[in-house]
């Protein structure tokens, strides 16, 4: 299908890179230099112009587009582009918009919800909100060293990602040996391994090495067993330093202080500090200073914090403040990263976690594109709940440096796999069925998939697959 993406910033470009191989993608961007780079780097058509102008969108093929994704940094441009698309009256066209102003959040305001409906938006995304929520969930999980965390299967399973440390019991072990340890009921399954520039879906004879980044599907109630094998211990965060008082830092400070965590925030812009003093809870103490200044960080006793979250708009500031915090013994350092090229550097410097707005938004947009049912939920709707009415892709997790995705599919009643085992179906080794979530006595129950596992109607399946193989694997479970 034809997809028009308005805005070629880090979010729009990343979404385009994930969709361009399978769809006819057109990017609308007004910056000439970005237009040239996009034409050279991606298999997309680039239209130079303002996405809030009707003639620009029609030049991009609006009349033939099945999906419009307006993700510029201007709420006004995104709303206008969406309204133009609605007025075009294209049957069954869907529209996704990025909105950042809190006054335009359809979850908070009835007027905002009405506005979003009037312009014809089917899904609203907010990169800063998505990043703040992801960091909050990771901290709530409570294991420093876990770099990726996503709840799937109605909370019954977790997708976890972490680097294997030299002292981990994993090192030198084959996956078959790890599985044998837990027979007959596995608590987790390793579905993806990144080693240097290579990413693989491992098999029984794969040997884990120190430094590997592993992605696993783990039963939520048995997560401590995976953590123990990985060599990580849980911790309760009591004191957290947030570096950067932008929208992400502001949102996260609000969230954390509600959990009785002692939050301190660093911001160097005095005008922004005055704003934050008016809108943040009084329990959040704000420091005026430069987070790259070692003397300043020493003066606020950075070593006394359980975690430092560097969330400014400048990657160098984020990395340097995290690096200094780690040298002072801070247990967890989390950085916001805008330039993907710097991701290997964060791993070399022992920075625990790097979040990016691009993946947070991409997960929402991809799920919307891949799941027919999600497109009927309306603007700002939460993820689909477990139930027999759901179909297609329920959730999806993508990664900054791995071309494997984790998807939650539902088995359609007319699917060709119903009442067959995994072994009988004979799946291609390019993808892996990680877990099955099934209604039992009215409750979702999860278990790790094995060769003898038999598929039932409405089972939810957690699958590891490369992006190019999503359509192929989806055909097994959808009618």
TORKOL-4160 file (C-alpha; in steps of 0.2 Angstrom, whole numbers, padded with zeros to 4 digits, m for minus):
479
<pt num="1" X="0000" Y="0000" Z="0000"/>
<pt num="2" X="0005" Y="0018" Z="m0002"/>
<pt num="3" X="0011" Y="0026" Z="0014"/>
<pt num="4" X="0014" Y="0045" Z="0016"/>
<pt num="5" X="0025" Y="0050" Z="0030"/>
<pt num="6" X="0025" Y="0069" Z="0034"/>
<pt num="7" X="0042" Y="0074" Z="0042"/>
<pt num="8" X="0059" Y="0066" Z="0040"/>
<pt num="9" X="0066" Y="0069" Z="0057"/>
<pt num="10" X="0073" Y="0054" Z="0067"/>
<pt num="11" X="0055" Y="0047" Z="0070"/>
<pt num="12" X="0049" Y="0049" Z="0052"/>
<pt num="13" X="0065" Y="0042" Z="0045"/>
<pt num="14" X="0065" Y="0027" Z="0056"/>
<pt num="15" X="0047" Y="0023" Z="0052"/>
<pt num="16" X="0051" Y="0024" Z="0034"/>
<pt num="17" X="0066" Y="0013" Z="0035"/>
<pt num="18" X="0055" Y="m0001" Z="0043"/>
<pt num="19" X="0041" Y="0000" Z="0030"/>
<pt num="20" X="0049" Y="0005" Z="0014"/>
<pt num="21" X="0054" Y="m0013" Z="0009"/>
<pt num="22" X="0036" Y="m0019" Z="0009"/>
<pt num="23" X="0026" Y="m0004" Z="0005"/>
<pt num="24" X="0026" Y="0011" Z="m0007"/>
<pt num="25" X="0033" Y="0024" Z="0005"/>
<pt num="26" X="0033" Y="0043" Z="0001"/>
<pt num="27" X="0041" Y="0055" Z="0013"/>
<pt num="28" X="0036" Y="0074" Z="0013"/>
<pt num="29" X="0050" Y="0085" Z="0020"/>
<pt num="30" X="0053" Y="0104" Z="0018"/>
<pt num="31" X="0072" Y="0103" Z="0022"/>
<pt num="32" X="0082" Y="0102" Z="0006"/>
<pt num="33" X="0097" Y="0094" Z="0013"/>
<pt num="34" X="0087" Y="0080" Z="0022"/>
<pt num="35" X="0078" Y="0077" Z="0006"/>
<pt num="36" X="0094" Y="0073" Z="m0003"/>
<pt num="37" X="0100" Y="0062" Z="0011"/>
<pt num="38" X="0084" Y="0052" Z="0011"/>
<pt num="39" X="0085" Y="0049" Z="m0008"/>
<pt num="40" X="0102" Y="0042" Z="m0006"/>
<pt num="41" X="0099" Y="0031" Z="0009"/>
<pt num="42" X="0082" Y="0024" Z="0008"/>
<pt num="43" X="0070" Y="0016" Z="m0005"/>
<pt num="44" X="0058" Y="0029" Z="m0004"/>
<pt num="45" X="0050" Y="0043" Z="m0015"/>
<pt num="46" X="0054" Y="0060" Z="m0007"/>
<pt num="47" X="0043" Y="0075" Z="m0010"/>
<pt num="48" X="0051" Y="0092" Z="m0005"/>
<pt num="49" X="0038" Y="0104" Z="0002"/>
<pt num="50" X="0027" Y="0109" Z="0017"/>
<pt num="51" X="0016" Y="0094" Z="0023"/>
<pt num="52" X="0002" Y="0107" Z="0029"/>
<pt num="53" X="m0001" Y="0112" Z="0010"/>
<pt num="54" X="m0014" Y="0103" Z="0001"/>
<pt num="55" X="m0004" Y="0103" Z="m0016"/>
<pt num="56" X="0011" Y="0095" Z="m0007"/>
<pt num="57" X="0001" Y="0081" Z="m0001"/>
<pt num="58" X="m0008" Y="0078" Z="m0017"/>
<pt num="59" X="0009" Y="0078" Z="m0026"/>
<pt num="60" X="0015" Y="0064" Z="m0014"/>
<pt num="61" X="0000" Y="0054" Z="m0020"/>
<pt num="62" X="m0013" Y="0058" Z="m0006"/>
<pt num="63" X="m0027" Y="0052" Z="m0017"/>
<pt num="64" X="m0019" Y="0034" Z="m0018"/>
<pt num="65" X="m0013" Y="0033" Z="0000"/>
<pt num="66" X="m0020" Y="0020" Z="0012"/>
<pt num="67" X="m0010" Y="0028" Z="0027"/>
<pt num="68" X="m0004" Y="0045" Z="0032"/>
<pt num="69" X="0009" Y="0047" Z="0046"/>
<pt num="70" X="0011" Y="0065" Z="0051"/>
<pt num="71" X="0026" Y="0066" Z="0063"/>
<pt num="72" X="0034" Y="0083" Z="0061"/>
<pt num="73" X="0039" Y="0092" Z="0077"/>
<pt num="74" X="0025" Y="0104" Z="0074"/>
<pt num="75" X="0008" Y="0099" Z="0081"/>
<pt num="76" X="0000" Y="0112" Z="0069"/>
<pt num="77" X="0007" Y="0105" Z="0054"/>
<pt num="78" X="0003" Y="0087" Z="0059"/>
<pt num="79" X="m0015" Y="0092" Z="0063"/>
<pt num="80" X="m0017" Y="0101" Z="0046"/>
<pt num="81" X="m0010" Y="0087" Z="0036"/>
<pt num="82" X="m0022" Y="0075" Z="0044"/>
<pt num="83" X="m0037" Y="0087" Z="0041"/>
<pt num="84" X="m0032" Y="0089" Z="0023"/>
<pt num="85" X="m0031" Y="0070" Z="0021"/>
<pt num="86" X="m0048" Y="0068" Z="0029"/>
<pt num="87" X="m0056" Y="0081" Z="0018"/>
<pt num="88" X="m0049" Y="0072" Z="0003"/>
<pt num="89" X="m0062" Y="0058" Z="0007"/>
<pt num="90" X="m0052" Y="0043" Z="0002"/>
<pt num="91" X="m0061" Y="0027" Z="0007"/>
<pt num="92" X="m0053" Y="0017" Z="0021"/>
<pt num="93" X="m0038" Y="0028" Z="0023"/>
<pt num="94" X="m0030" Y="0028" Z="0040"/>
<pt num="95" X="m0021" Y="0043" Z="0048"/>
<pt num="96" X="m0008" Y="0044" Z="0062"/>
<pt num="97" X="m0002" Y="0060" Z="0070"/>
<pt num="98" X="0011" Y="0065" Z="0082"/>
<pt num="99" X="0005" Y="0077" Z="0095"/>
<pt num="100" X="0017" Y="0084" Z="0109"/>
<pt num="101" X="0007" Y="0098" Z="0118"/>
<pt num="102" X="m0001" Y="0092" Z="0134"/>
<pt num="103" X="m0016" Y="0102" Z="0130"/>
<pt num="104" X="m0019" Y="0091" Z="0114"/>
<pt num="105" X="m0018" Y="0074" Z="0123"/>
<pt num="106" X="m0034" Y="0066" Z="0120"/>
<pt num="107" X="m0032" Y="0055" Z="0135"/>
<pt num="108" X="m0032" Y="0070" Z="0146"/>
<pt num="109" X="m0045" Y="0082" Z="0138"/>
<pt num="110" X="m0062" Y="0080" Z="0131"/>
<pt num="111" X="m0059" Y="0095" Z="0120"/>
<pt num="112" X="m0043" Y="0088" Z="0113"/>
<pt num="113" X="m0051" Y="0071" Z="0110"/>
<pt num="114" X="m0065" Y="0081" Z="0100"/>
<pt num="115" X="m0051" Y="0090" Z="0090"/>
<pt num="116" X="m0042" Y="0074" Z="0086"/>
<pt num="117" X="m0058" Y="0066" Z="0080"/>
<pt num="118" X="m0063" Y="0081" Z="0069"/>
<pt num="119" X="m0047" Y="0081" Z="0060"/>
<pt num="120" X="m0049" Y="0062" Z="0057"/>
<pt num="121" X="m0034" Y="0055" Z="0067"/>
<pt num="122" X="m0035" Y="0036" Z="0070"/>
<pt num="123" X="m0020" Y="0035" Z="0081"/>
<pt num="124" X="m0010" Y="0048" Z="0091"/>
<pt num="125" X="0008" Y="0046" Z="0096"/>
<pt num="126" X="0020" Y="0056" Z="0107"/>
<pt num="127" X="0038" Y="0051" Z="0107"/>
<pt num="128" X="0042" Y="0060" Z="0123"/>
<pt num="129" X="0028" Y="0052" Z="0132"/>
<pt num="130" X="0032" Y="0035" Z="0125"/>
<pt num="131" X="0050" Y="0036" Z="0131"/>
<pt num="132" X="0045" Y="0042" Z="0148"/>
<pt num="133" X="0033" Y="0027" Z="0150"/>
<pt num="134" X="0046" Y="0015" Z="0144"/>
<pt num="135" X="0059" Y="0021" Z="0156"/>
<pt num="136" X="0046" Y="0021" Z="0170"/>
<pt num="137" X="0042" Y="0002" Z="0167"/>
<pt num="138" X="0061" Y="m0002" Z="0166"/>
<pt num="139" X="0064" Y="0006" Z="0183"/>
<pt num="140" X="0049" Y="m0003" Z="0190"/>
<pt num="141" X="0055" Y="m0020" Z="0184"/>
<pt num="142" X="0070" Y="m0016" Z="0196"/>
<pt num="143" X="0085" Y="m0025" Z="0188"/>
<pt num="144" X="0100" Y="m0014" Z="0184"/>
<pt num="145" X="0108" Y="m0021" Z="0168"/>
<pt num="146" X="0092" Y="m0025" Z="0159"/>
<pt num="147" X="0092" Y="m0013" Z="0144"/>
<pt num="148" X="0075" Y="m0018" Z="0136"/>
<pt num="149" X="0059" Y="m0022" Z="0144"/>
<pt num="150" X="0041" Y="m0024" Z="0136"/>
<pt num="151" X="0026" Y="m0032" Z="0144"/>
<pt num="152" X="0016" Y="m0043" Z="0131"/>
<pt num="153" X="0002" Y="m0056" Z="0132"/>
<pt num="154" X="m0009" Y="m0046" Z="0144"/>
<pt num="155" X="0006" Y="m0045" Z="0156"/>
<pt num="156" X="0009" Y="m0064" Z="0157"/>
<pt num="157" X="0026" Y="m0063" Z="0148"/>
<pt num="158" X="0040" Y="m0051" Z="0147"/>
<pt num="159" X="0052" Y="m0047" Z="0132"/>
<pt num="160" X="0069" Y="m0043" Z="0140"/>
<pt num="161" X="0085" Y="m0038" Z="0133"/>
<pt num="162" X="0102" Y="m0037" Z="0141"/>
<pt num="163" X="0121" Y="m0039" Z="0138"/>
<pt num="164" X="0129" Y="m0055" Z="0144"/>
<pt num="165" X="0142" Y="m0051" Z="0157"/>
<pt num="166" X="0158" Y="m0061" Z="0159"/>
<pt num="167" X="0153" Y="m0068" Z="0176"/>
<pt num="168" X="0136" Y="m0074" Z="0169"/>
<pt num="169" X="0132" Y="m0093" Z="0170"/>
<pt num="170" X="0127" Y="m0091" Z="0152"/>
<pt num="171" X="0145" Y="m0089" Z="0145"/>
<pt num="172" X="0150" Y="m0104" Z="0136"/>
<pt num="173" X="0134" Y="m0113" Z="0137"/>
<pt num="174" X="0124" Y="m0120" Z="0123"/>
<pt num="175" X="0105" Y="m0116" Z="0122"/>
<pt num="176" X="0101" Y="m0134" Z="0123"/>
<pt num="177" X="0111" Y="m0135" Z="0140"/>
<pt num="178" X="0101" Y="m0121" Z="0147"/>
<pt num="179" X="0085" Y="m0129" Z="0142"/>
<pt num="180" X="0089" Y="m0145" Z="0149"/>
<pt num="181" X="0092" Y="m0137" Z="0166"/>
<pt num="182" X="0074" Y="m0132" Z="0167"/>
<pt num="183" X="0065" Y="m0147" Z="0159"/>
<pt num="184" X="0051" Y="m0150" Z="0157"/>
<pt num="185" X="0044" Y="m0132" Z="0161"/>
<pt num="186" X="0055" Y="m0118" Z="0154"/>
<pt num="187" X="0054" Y="m0101" Z="0162"/>
<pt num="188" X="0061" Y="m0092" Z="0147"/>
<pt num="189" X="0068" Y="m0094" Z="0129"/>
<pt num="190" X="0082" Y="m0084" Z="0120"/>
<pt num="191" X="0075" Y="m0078" Z="0104"/>
<pt num="192" X="0088" Y="m0066" Z="0097"/>
<pt num="193" X="0107" Y="m0064" Z="0100"/>
<pt num="194" X="0117" Y="m0048" Z="0094"/>
<pt num="195" X="0136" Y="m0051" Z="0092"/>
<pt num="196" X="0145" Y="m0037" Z="0085"/>
<pt num="197" X="0137" Y="m0032" Z="0069"/>
<pt num="198" X="0128" Y="m0049" Z="0067"/>
<pt num="199" X="0111" Y="m0053" Z="0074"/>
<pt num="200" X="0104" Y="m0071" Z="0074"/>
<pt num="201" X="0089" Y="m0081" Z="0079"/>
<pt num="202" X="0098" Y="m0094" Z="0089"/>
<pt num="203" X="0096" Y="m0113" Z="0089"/>
<pt num="204" X="0100" Y="m0127" Z="0101"/>
<pt num="205" X="0118" Y="m0128" Z="0097"/>
<pt num="206" X="0121" Y="m0109" Z="0098"/>
<pt num="207" X="0134" Y="m0105" Z="0111"/>
<pt num="208" X="0133" Y="m0089" Z="0121"/>
<pt num="209" X="0148" Y="m0078" Z="0123"/>
<pt num="210" X="0152" Y="m0064" Z="0135"/>
<pt num="211" X="0147" Y="m0047" Z="0127"/>
<pt num="212" X="0132" Y="m0055" Z="0118"/>
<pt num="213" X="0116" Y="m0045" Z="0119"/>
<pt num="214" X="0102" Y="m0057" Z="0121"/>
<pt num="215" X="0083" Y="m0054" Z="0119"/>
<pt num="216" X="0072" Y="m0067" Z="0128"/>
<pt num="217" X="0054" Y="m0070" Z="0131"/>
<pt num="218" X="0051" Y="m0074" Z="0149"/>
<pt num="219" X="0036" Y="m0079" Z="0159"/>
<pt num="220" X="0032" Y="m0064" Z="0170"/>
<pt num="221" X="0031" Y="m0074" Z="0186"/>
<pt num="222" X="0048" Y="m0083" Z="0183"/>
<pt num="223" X="0058" Y="m0068" Z="0178"/>
<pt num="224" X="0070" Y="m0070" Z="0193"/>
<pt num="225" X="0076" Y="m0086" Z="0186"/>
<pt num="226" X="0082" Y="m0078" Z="0170"/>
<pt num="227" X="0090" Y="m0063" Z="0181"/>
<pt num="228" X="0099" Y="m0076" Z="0191"/>
<pt num="229" X="0106" Y="m0085" Z="0176"/>
<pt num="230" X="0111" Y="m0068" Z="0169"/>
<pt num="231" X="0120" Y="m0063" Z="0185"/>
<pt num="232" X="0109" Y="m0048" Z="0189"/>
<pt num="233" X="0101" Y="m0043" Z="0206"/>
<pt num="234" X="0085" Y="m0033" Z="0209"/>
<pt num="235" X="0086" Y="m0016" Z="0217"/>
<pt num="236" X="0073" Y="m0004" Z="0224"/>
<pt num="237" X="0076" Y="0014" Z="0217"/>
<pt num="238" X="0074" Y="0027" Z="0231"/>
<pt num="239" X="0084" Y="0042" Z="0224"/>
<pt num="240" X="0085" Y="0046" Z="0205"/>
<pt num="241" X="0093" Y="0061" Z="0197"/>
<pt num="242" X="0085" Y="0067" Z="0180"/>
<pt num="243" X="0096" Y="0077" Z="0169"/>
<pt num="244" X="0086" Y="0088" Z="0157"/>
<pt num="245" X="0070" Y="0097" Z="0161"/>
<pt num="246" X="0062" Y="0095" Z="0143"/>
<pt num="247" X="0046" Y="0086" Z="0140"/>
<pt num="248" X="0053" Y="0069" Z="0143"/>
<pt num="249" X="0062" Y="0074" Z="0159"/>
<pt num="250" X="0046" Y="0083" Z="0165"/>
<pt num="251" X="0035" Y="0068" Z="0162"/>
<pt num="252" X="0046" Y="0056" Z="0170"/>
<pt num="253" X="0049" Y="0066" Z="0186"/>
<pt num="254" X="0030" Y="0067" Z="0188"/>
<pt num="255" X="0028" Y="0048" Z="0186"/>
<pt num="256" X="0043" Y="0044" Z="0198"/>
<pt num="257" X="0038" Y="0056" Z="0212"/>
<pt num="258" X="0021" Y="0048" Z="0212"/>
<pt num="259" X="0029" Y="0031" Z="0217"/>
<pt num="260" X="0037" Y="0040" Z="0232"/>
<pt num="261" X="0054" Y="0040" Z="0224"/>
<pt num="262" X="0065" Y="0055" Z="0229"/>
<pt num="263" X="0068" Y="0064" Z="0212"/>
<pt num="264" X="0080" Y="0078" Z="0209"/>
<pt num="265" X="0081" Y="0087" Z="0192"/>
<pt num="266" X="0095" Y="0096" Z="0183"/>
<pt num="267" X="0091" Y="0110" Z="0170"/>
<pt num="268" X="0103" Y="0124" Z="0164"/>
<pt num="269" X="0090" Y="0135" Z="0156"/>
<pt num="270" X="0083" Y="0147" Z="0169"/>
<pt num="271" X="0067" Y="0151" Z="0160"/>
<pt num="272" X="0063" Y="0133" Z="0159"/>
<pt num="273" X="0067" Y="0131" Z="0177"/>
<pt num="274" X="0054" Y="0144" Z="0181"/>
<pt num="275" X="0042" Y="0135" Z="0171"/>
<pt num="276" X="0046" Y="0118" Z="0180"/>
<pt num="277" X="0044" Y="0126" Z="0197"/>
<pt num="278" X="0026" Y="0131" Z="0192"/>
<pt num="279" X="0021" Y="0114" Z="0185"/>
<pt num="280" X="0030" Y="0100" Z="0194"/>
<pt num="281" X="0026" Y="0094" Z="0211"/>
<pt num="282" X="0035" Y="0103" Z="0225"/>
<pt num="283" X="0043" Y="0086" Z="0230"/>
<pt num="284" X="0054" Y="0088" Z="0214"/>
<pt num="285" X="0070" Y="0098" Z="0219"/>
<pt num="286" X="0077" Y="0107" Z="0204"/>
<pt num="287" X="0096" Y="0111" Z="0202"/>
<pt num="288" X="0102" Y="0125" Z="0190"/>
<pt num="289" X="0118" Y="0119" Z="0182"/>
<pt num="290" X="0127" Y="0110" Z="0168"/>
<pt num="291" X="0127" Y="0091" Z="0168"/>
<pt num="292" X="0144" Y="0090" Z="0159"/>
<pt num="293" X="0152" Y="0100" Z="0173"/>
<pt num="294" X="0161" Y="0088" Z="0184"/>
<pt num="295" X="0162" Y="0101" Z="0198"/>
<pt num="296" X="0144" Y="0104" Z="0197"/>
<pt num="297" X="0139" Y="0085" Z="0198"/>
<pt num="298" X="0151" Y="0083" Z="0213"/>
<pt num="299" X="0142" Y="0098" Z="0222"/>
<pt num="300" X="0125" Y="0089" Z="0221"/>
<pt num="301" X="0133" Y="0072" Z="0226"/>
<pt num="302" X="0129" Y="0062" Z="0211"/>
<pt num="303" X="0137" Y="0047" Z="0219"/>
<pt num="304" X="0122" Y="0046" Z="0231"/>
<pt num="305" X="0109" Y="0042" Z="0218"/>
<pt num="306" X="0103" Y="0025" Z="0213"/>
<pt num="307" X="0101" Y="0030" Z="0195"/>
<pt num="308" X="0105" Y="0044" Z="0183"/>
<pt num="309" X="0093" Y="0047" Z="0169"/>
<pt num="310" X="0101" Y="0059" Z="0155"/>
<pt num="311" X="0086" Y="0065" Z="0145"/>
<pt num="312" X="0092" Y="0081" Z="0137"/>
<pt num="313" X="0091" Y="0085" Z="0118"/>
<pt num="314" X="0110" Y="0084" Z="0116"/>
<pt num="315" X="0118" Y="0066" Z="0115"/>
<pt num="316" X="0135" Y="0072" Z="0120"/>
<pt num="317" X="0128" Y="0080" Z="0136"/>
<pt num="318" X="0118" Y="0064" Z="0140"/>
<pt num="319" X="0133" Y="0052" Z="0137"/>
<pt num="320" X="0145" Y="0063" Z="0147"/>
<pt num="321" X="0134" Y="0065" Z="0162"/>
<pt num="322" X="0130" Y="0046" Z="0162"/>
<pt num="323" X="0149" Y="0042" Z="0160"/>
<pt num="324" X="0153" Y="0053" Z="0175"/>
<pt num="325" X="0140" Y="0045" Z="0185"/>
<pt num="326" X="0146" Y="0028" Z="0182"/>
<pt num="327" X="0164" Y="0033" Z="0187"/>
<pt num="328" X="0156" Y="0038" Z="0204"/>
<pt num="329" X="0148" Y="0021" Z="0207"/>
<pt num="330" X="0130" Y="0025" Z="0202"/>
<pt num="331" X="0122" Y="0009" Z="0199"/>
<pt num="332" X="0111" Y="0013" Z="0184"/>
<pt num="333" X="0114" Y="0026" Z="0170"/>
<pt num="334" X="0101" Y="0028" Z="0157"/>
<pt num="335" X="0103" Y="0040" Z="0142"/>
<pt num="336" X="0092" Y="0047" Z="0129"/>
<pt num="337" X="0100" Y="0044" Z="0112"/>
<pt num="338" X="0095" Y="0053" Z="0096"/>
<pt num="339" X="0109" Y="0048" Z="0084"/>
<pt num="340" X="0110" Y="0029" Z="0081"/>
<pt num="341" X="0128" Y="0029" Z="0076"/>
<pt num="342" X="0132" Y="0033" Z="0095"/>
<pt num="343" X="0124" Y="0017" Z="0101"/>
<pt num="344" X="0140" Y="0006" Z="0101"/>
<pt num="345" X="0149" Y="0020" Z="0110"/>
<pt num="346" X="0136" Y="0019" Z="0125"/>
<pt num="347" X="0140" Y="0000" Z="0126"/>
<pt num="348" X="0158" Y="0002" Z="0126"/>
<pt num="349" X="0157" Y="0015" Z="0140"/>
<pt num="350" X="0146" Y="0004" Z="0151"/>
<pt num="351" X="0131" Y="0015" Z="0150"/>
<pt num="352" X="0117" Y="0003" Z="0155"/>
<pt num="353" X="0103" Y="0008" Z="0144"/>
<pt num="354" X="0100" Y="0019" Z="0128"/>
<pt num="355" X="0082" Y="0024" Z="0124"/>
<pt num="356" X="0077" Y="0032" Z="0107"/>
<pt num="357" X="0061" Y="0041" Z="0103"/>
<pt num="358" X="0062" Y="0033" Z="0086"/>
<pt num="359" X="0059" Y="0015" Z="0092"/>
<pt num="360" X="0045" Y="0020" Z="0104"/>
<pt num="361" X="0035" Y="0028" Z="0091"/>
<pt num="362" X="0039" Y="0015" Z="0078"/>
<pt num="363" X="0032" Y="0001" Z="0089"/>
<pt num="364" X="0015" Y="0010" Z="0090"/>
<pt num="365" X="0015" Y="0014" Z="0071"/>
<pt num="366" X="0020" Y="m0003" Z="0065"/>
<pt num="367" X="0007" Y="m0012" Z="0077"/>
<pt num="368" X="m0006" Y="0000" Z="0069"/>
<pt num="369" X="m0001" Y="m0005" Z="0051"/>
<pt num="370" X="0000" Y="m0023" Z="0054"/>
<pt num="371" X="m0015" Y="m0026" Z="0065"/>
<pt num="372" X="m0033" Y="m0024" Z="0057"/>
<pt num="373" X="m0042" Y="m0023" Z="0073"/>
<pt num="374" X="m0031" Y="m0009" Z="0081"/>
<pt num="375" X="m0036" Y="0002" Z="0067"/>
<pt num="376" X="m0054" Y="0002" Z="0073"/>
<pt num="377" X="m0049" Y="0007" Z="0091"/>
<pt num="378" X="m0049" Y="0026" Z="0088"/>
<pt num="379" X="m0037" Y="0039" Z="0092"/>
<pt num="380" X="m0026" Y="0037" Z="0107"/>
<pt num="381" X="m0033" Y="0020" Z="0111"/>
<pt num="382" X="m0023" Y="0008" Z="0123"/>
<pt num="383" X="m0015" Y="m0008" Z="0117"/>
<pt num="384" X="m0028" Y="m0022" Z="0113"/>
<pt num="385" X="m0033" Y="m0033" Z="0127"/>
<pt num="386" X="m0033" Y="m0052" Z="0127"/>
<pt num="387" X="m0049" Y="m0058" Z="0119"/>
<pt num="388" X="m0057" Y="m0069" Z="0105"/>
<pt num="389" X="m0062" Y="m0053" Z="0095"/>
<pt num="390" X="m0044" Y="m0048" Z="0092"/>
<pt num="391" X="m0034" Y="m0053" Z="0077"/>
<pt num="392" X="m0018" Y="m0049" Z="0068"/>
<pt num="393" X="m0003" Y="m0041" Z="0077"/>
<pt num="394" X="m0007" Y="m0036" Z="0095"/>
<pt num="395" X="0010" Y="m0029" Z="0100"/>
<pt num="396" X="0027" Y="m0027" Z="0093"/>
<pt num="397" X="0044" Y="m0022" Z="0099"/>
<pt num="398" X="0058" Y="m0016" Z="0088"/>
<pt num="399" X="0076" Y="m0012" Z="0093"/>
<pt num="400" X="0089" Y="0001" Z="0089"/>
<pt num="401" X="0103" Y="m0011" Z="0084"/>
<pt num="402" X="0094" Y="m0027" Z="0079"/>
<pt num="403" X="0084" Y="m0031" Z="0063"/>
<pt num="404" X="0074" Y="m0044" Z="0073"/>
<pt num="405" X="0057" Y="m0039" Z="0080"/>
<pt num="406" X="0046" Y="m0047" Z="0093"/>
<pt num="407" X="0027" Y="m0048" Z="0088"/>
<pt num="408" X="0012" Y="m0054" Z="0097"/>
<pt num="409" X="0000" Y="m0063" Z="0085"/>
<pt num="410" X="m0017" Y="m0071" Z="0087"/>
<pt num="411" X="m0022" Y="m0087" Z="0080"/>
<pt num="412" X="m0037" Y="m0084" Z="0068"/>
<pt num="413" X="m0051" Y="m0098" Z="0069"/>
<pt num="414" X="m0048" Y="m0101" Z="0050"/>
<pt num="415" X="m0029" Y="m0102" Z="0052"/>
<pt num="416" X="m0020" Y="m0117" Z="0044"/>
<pt num="417" X="m0011" Y="m0120" Z="0061"/>
<pt num="418" X="m0026" Y="m0123" Z="0072"/>
<pt num="419" X="m0025" Y="m0140" Z="0081"/>
<pt num="420" X="m0007" Y="m0143" Z="0074"/>
<pt num="421" X="0009" Y="m0144" Z="0083"/>
<pt num="422" X="0024" Y="m0133" Z="0080"/>
<pt num="423" X="0034" Y="m0148" Z="0074"/>
<pt num="424" X="0019" Y="m0153" Z="0062"/>
<pt num="425" X="0019" Y="m0136" Z="0055"/>
<pt num="426" X="0037" Y="m0135" Z="0052"/>
<pt num="427" X="0041" Y="m0117" Z="0053"/>
<pt num="428" X="0056" Y="m0109" Z="0044"/>
<pt num="429" X="0071" Y="m0107" Z="0055"/>
<pt num="430" X="0071" Y="m0089" Z="0051"/>
<pt num="431" X="0058" Y="m0086" Z="0064"/>
<pt num="432" X="0055" Y="m0093" Z="0082"/>
<pt num="433" X="0039" Y="m0096" Z="0091"/>
<pt num="434" X="0043" Y="m0090" Z="0109"/>
<pt num="435" X="0028" Y="m0092" Z="0120"/>
<pt num="436" X="0009" Y="m0096" Z="0119"/>
<pt num="437" X="m0004" Y="m0086" Z="0130"/>
<pt num="438" X="m0020" Y="m0096" Z="0131"/>
<pt num="439" X="m0037" Y="m0092" Z="0141"/>
<pt num="440" X="m0038" Y="m0105" Z="0155"/>
<pt num="441" X="m0053" Y="m0104" Z="0167"/>
<pt num="442" X="m0056" Y="m0086" Z="0161"/>
<pt num="443" X="m0038" Y="m0080" Z="0164"/>
<pt num="444" X="m0023" Y="m0079" Z="0152"/>
<pt num="445" X="m0010" Y="m0092" Z="0155"/>
<pt num="446" X="0007" Y="m0092" Z="0147"/>
<pt num="447" X="0020" Y="m0105" Z="0143"/>
<pt num="448" X="0036" Y="m0107" Z="0133"/>
<pt num="449" X="0032" Y="m0115" Z="0116"/>
<pt num="450" X="0040" Y="m0132" Z="0112"/>
<pt num="451" X="0040" Y="m0143" Z="0097"/>
<pt num="452" X="0025" Y="m0153" Z="0104"/>
<pt num="453" X="0015" Y="m0137" Z="0108"/>
<pt num="454" X="m0002" Y="m0138" Z="0099"/>
<pt num="455" X="m0010" Y="m0121" Z="0092"/>
<pt num="456" X="m0028" Y="m0117" Z="0098"/>
<pt num="457" X="m0040" Y="m0104" Z="0091"/>
<pt num="458" X="m0037" Y="m0087" Z="0099"/>
<pt num="459" X="m0020" Y="m0092" Z="0106"/>
<pt num="460" X="m0009" Y="m0077" Z="0107"/>
<pt num="461" X="0009" Y="m0081" Z="0101"/>
<pt num="462" X="0025" Y="m0071" Z="0104"/>
<pt num="463" X="0036" Y="m0073" Z="0089"/>
<pt num="464" X="0054" Y="m0068" Z="0085"/>
<pt num="465" X="0056" Y="m0063" Z="0066"/>
<pt num="466" X="0066" Y="m0052" Z="0055"/>
<pt num="467" X="0056" Y="m0038" Z="0048"/>
<pt num="468" X="0057" Y="m0045" Z="0030"/>
<pt num="469" X="0049" Y="m0061" Z="0036"/>
<pt num="470" X="0034" Y="m0053" Z="0046"/>
<pt num="471" X="0021" Y="m0055" Z="0032"/>
<pt num="472" X="0027" Y="m0073" Z="0029"/>
<pt num="473" X="0025" Y="m0079" Z="0047"/>
<pt num="474" X="0009" Y="m0069" Z="0049"/>
<pt num="475" X="0001" Y="m0079" Z="0035"/>
<pt num="476" X="0002" Y="m0095" Z="0046"/>
<pt num="477" X="m0009" Y="m0087" Z="0060"/>
<pt num="478" X="m0021" Y="m0076" Z="0050"/>
<pt num="479" X="m0035" Y="m0082" Z="0039"/>
